Each structure stands twice: as structure tokens, then as C-alpha cells.
Amino acid sequence: NINKNSLIIILSFEGNESKLLNNAKTSYDQQIPLVIITAGGELEIFAKERNIPLIIIPKINKYFNTYTTTGYVITALIQIFINAQIIDSDFRKNIKQAIQNISQLYLPQLGKKLALPLKKFTPLIYVLDDYWSVGTTSKAKLNYYGQIPCFNNIISKLMYTEIIGFNNNKTKYFALILEDSN
């Protein structure tokens, strides 16, 4: 149940989605705490006119999209949760440490090394149902950064539906199946 003890966070990159603007108006009219995260549009104007907490996502370059702004959004959400005392302020320190640890793994170089052989193939990424977002993100990264066609789906769809499509096809595929240790 949404009430005055709730916190509504509205995230819209363009800031012009009518449903989100209507949700912002309803929350504001009902005096439910509200934060808006956007790169502009009507939501920015709405927030500024009503002095609603507003976080502007910077349009850093011509490739501005949901993938290039993920870091900004996550950082903003962490700070909102800290301010709302949903998570402890030490969480930020733990995140910084995790980022340092990850950066030491040289993941960009590893990613390039892994992606190079894939240029000859069309990657097919399959994941367990619970990891659909991991498959979708991996696909998007290969499409965007590797500039190669790539497709993803859940393993249960591979069992029959998609295997039929591979018959009599001259395209070279590379299947990548992502699963957890369980």
C-alpha cells in the first residue's frame, strides 16, 4: 500500500512518458514523498515548479541511453536510499571497495579478448529464467560495444521453440549458456 510513509522514485530518461508524469502528479497531490530522476522533459519541469527533489542524469555524449547512464542511476539510487535511511551510509564505502576490486580484474581487456572470436559468429545467449536480465544486458553490450548481432533468451525456450529455427540455416552461431553454480 502506498501512503505518506512511502517513497516514490520516478525514473525516466526522456522525462515525457505520460504514465510516469501522471504518477508524479498523483503522488504530489496525495503528499506522498517523491523523487524524480530524469534527463529532462516534462518531469524535470514538473519537479522544478513544485520544488520536488530532482536528480538530473547528464547527457554526456551523443550515445546517451539507458546503458551509458547506468552508473549515474545506481549512484543516485544509493544516495536516495542512504538519505531515506533504507540502507546504511557504510554501504557507499563497500560499493567503492567492490568497484576497486573489480577494476583490478582488467575486465575490459578480458571482454575484448572474449568478444574477438565472436566476430565470426552470431552469439546466442541462453540463461535460466531467473537470470533473464543478465542475458539481456550481455546481449545489449555485445550489440552495442561489439557491434555484432546477438540474441538472447531463456533456456526453456531453447528446448524446442528456437532449435527449430536453426535447421537448414547457413549462419554460424556461438551458443553461450549462462548458469549459476547450483
C-alpha positions as CSV (number, residue, x, y, z in Angstrom):
1,N,0.0,0.0,0.0
2,I,1.3,3.4,-1.0
3,N,0.9,6.0,1.7
4,K,2.6,9.1,3.2
5,N,5.3,6.8,4.7
6,S,6.2,5.5,1.2
7,L,8.9,6.9,-1.1
8,I,8.1,7.1,-4.8
9,I,11.0,7.2,-7.1
10,I,10.2,8.0,-10.7
11,L,12.9,7.3,-13.3
12,S,12.5,8.4,-16.8
13,F,15.4,9.2,-19.2
14,E,13.4,11.4,-21.6
15,G,11.0,12.7,-19.0
16,N,8.0,12.8,-21.2
17,E,6.2,9.5,-20.5
18,S,2.6,10.4,-19.7
19,K,2.0,7.5,-17.3
20,L,5.0,8.5,-15.2
21,L,4.0,12.1,-15.3
22,N,0.5,11.2,-14.1
23,N,2.1,9.0,-11.3
24,A,4.2,12.0,-10.2
25,K,1.2,14.3,-10.2
26,T,-0.9,11.8,-8.2
27,S,1.9,11.3,-5.6
28,Y,2.4,15.0,-5.3
29,D,-1.3,15.7,-4.9
30,Q,-1.5,13.0,-2.2
31,Q,1.5,14.4,-0.5
32,I,3.5,11.1,-0.8
33,P,7.2,11.7,-0.7
34,L,8.6,11.8,-4.3
35,V,12.0,11.9,-6.0
36,I,12.3,12.3,-9.8
37,I,15.4,11.1,-11.8
38,T,15.4,12.2,-15.4
39,A,17.5,13.8,-18.1
40,G,14.9,16.4,-18.8
41,G,11.4,16.8,-20.3
42,E,8.1,17.4,-18.6
43,L,9.1,15.6,-15.5
44,E,12.0,18.0,-14.9
45,I,9.7,21.0,-15.4
46,F,7.1,19.4,-13.1
47,A,9.7,18.8,-10.3
48,K,11.3,22.2,-10.6
49,E,7.9,24.0,-10.5
50,R,6.9,22.2,-7.3
51,N,10.3,22.0,-5.6
52,I,10.3,18.2,-5.7
53,P,13.7,16.5,-5.2
54,L,15.2,16.1,-8.7
55,I,18.3,14.3,-9.9
56,I,19.3,15.2,-13.5
57,I,21.0,12.5,-15.5
58,P,23.7,14.2,-17.6
59,K,23.6,13.8,-21.3
60,I,27.3,13.2,-21.6
61,N,27.5,12.5,-25.3
62,K,25.5,11.6,-28.4
63,Y,25.3,8.0,-27.3
64,F,23.2,8.9,-24.2
65,N,20.9,5.9,-23.4
66,T,19.9,3.6,-20.6
67,Y,23.2,1.6,-20.9
68,T,25.6,4.6,-20.8
69,T,23.9,6.1,-17.8
70,T,23.6,3.0,-15.6
71,G,26.3,4.3,-13.2
72,Y,24.6,7.6,-12.7
73,V,21.3,6.0,-11.9
74,I,22.7,3.4,-9.5
75,T,24.7,6.1,-7.7
76,A,21.6,8.3,-7.4
77,L,19.5,5.4,-6.1
78,I,22.2,4.5,-3.5
79,Q,22.2,8.1,-2.2
80,I,18.4,8.3,-2.1
81,F,18.3,5.1,-0.1
82,I,21.0,6.4,2.3
83,N,19.2,9.7,2.7
84,A,15.9,7.8,3.4
85,Q,17.8,5.6,5.9
86,I,16.8,2.5,3.9
87,I,20.5,1.4,3.8
88,D,23.4,2.3,6.0
89,S,25.9,5.0,4.9
90,D,28.7,2.4,5.1
91,F,27.1,0.8,2.0
92,R,28.7,3.5,-0.2
93,K,32.2,2.6,1.2
94,N,31.5,-1.1,0.4
95,I,30.5,-0.2,-3.1
96,K,33.6,1.8,-3.7
97,Q,35.7,-1.1,-2.4
98,A,33.9,-3.5,-4.7
99,I,34.5,-1.2,-7.7
100,Q,38.2,-1.1,-6.9
101,N,38.3,-4.9,-6.6
102,I,36.5,-5.3,-9.9
103,S,38.7,-2.8,-11.8
104,Q,41.7,-4.8,-10.7
105,L,40.4,-7.8,-12.7
106,Y,41.0,-6.0,-16.0
107,L,37.5,-6.8,-17.2
108,P,37.6,-4.5,-20.2
109,Q,40.6,-6.4,-21.6
110,L,39.1,-9.7,-20.8
111,G,35.8,-8.7,-22.5
112,K,37.7,-7.7,-25.7
113,K,39.6,-10.9,-25.6
114,L,36.4,-12.9,-25.3
115,A,34.5,-10.8,-27.9
116,L,37.1,-11.0,-30.7
117,P,36.5,-14.6,-31.6
118,L,32.7,-14.0,-31.6
119,K,33.0,-11.6,-34.6
120,K,32.9,-14.7,-36.8
121,F,29.6,-15.9,-35.3
122,T,26.2,-14.7,-34.2
123,P,26.2,-15.2,-30.4
124,L,23.2,-16.8,-28.9
125,I,22.9,-16.3,-25.1
126,Y,20.7,-18.5,-23.0
127,V,20.1,-18.2,-19.3
128,L,18.0,-19.6,-16.6
129,D,14.6,-17.8,-16.2
130,D,15.9,-16.1,-13.0
131,Y,18.8,-14.6,-14.9
132,W,17.0,-13.2,-17.9
133,S,18.3,-9.7,-17.1
134,V,21.9,-10.9,-17.2
135,G,21.3,-12.4,-20.6
136,T,19.6,-9.2,-21.8
137,T,22.4,-7.0,-20.5
138,S,25.1,-9.3,-22.1
139,K,23.3,-9.2,-25.4
140,A,23.0,-5.4,-25.3
141,K,26.7,-5.0,-24.5
142,L,27.7,-7.3,-27.4
143,N,25.3,-5.4,-29.8
144,Y,26.4,-2.0,-28.7
145,Y,30.1,-2.3,-27.9
146,G,31.0,-5.3,-30.1
147,Q,28.8,-4.1,-32.9
148,I,27.7,-7.6,-33.7
149,P,24.3,-9.1,-33.9
150,C,23.5,-11.1,-30.8
151,F,20.3,-12.7,-29.4
152,N,19.3,-14.0,-26.0
153,N,16.5,-16.0,-24.5
154,I,15.8,-18.3,-21.5
155,I,16.9,-21.9,-21.7
156,S,13.3,-23.2,-21.5
157,K,12.6,-21.6,-24.9
158,L,15.7,-23.2,-26.4
159,M,14.4,-26.7,-25.6
160,Y,12.1,-26.7,-28.6
161,T,10.9,-23.4,-30.0
162,E,14.2,-21.9,-31.1
163,I,16.0,-25.1,-32.0
164,I,13.6,-25.5,-34.9
165,G,14.9,-22.2,-36.3
166,F,18.4,-23.5,-36.5
167,N,17.6,-26.2,-39.1
168,N,18.9,-25.6,-42.6
169,N,20.5,-22.3,-41.7
170,K,23.9,-21.3,-43.0
171,T,24.6,-18.7,-40.3
172,K,27.4,-19.6,-37.9
173,Y,26.2,-19.4,-34.3
174,F,28.0,-19.5,-31.0
175,A,25.9,-20.6,-28.1
176,L,26.7,-19.1,-24.7
177,I,24.8,-20.7,-21.8
178,L,25.0,-18.8,-18.5
179,E,24.1,-20.6,-15.4
180,D,24.7,-20.3,-11.7
181,S,26.8,-22.8,-9.7
182,N,23.6,-24.6,-8.4
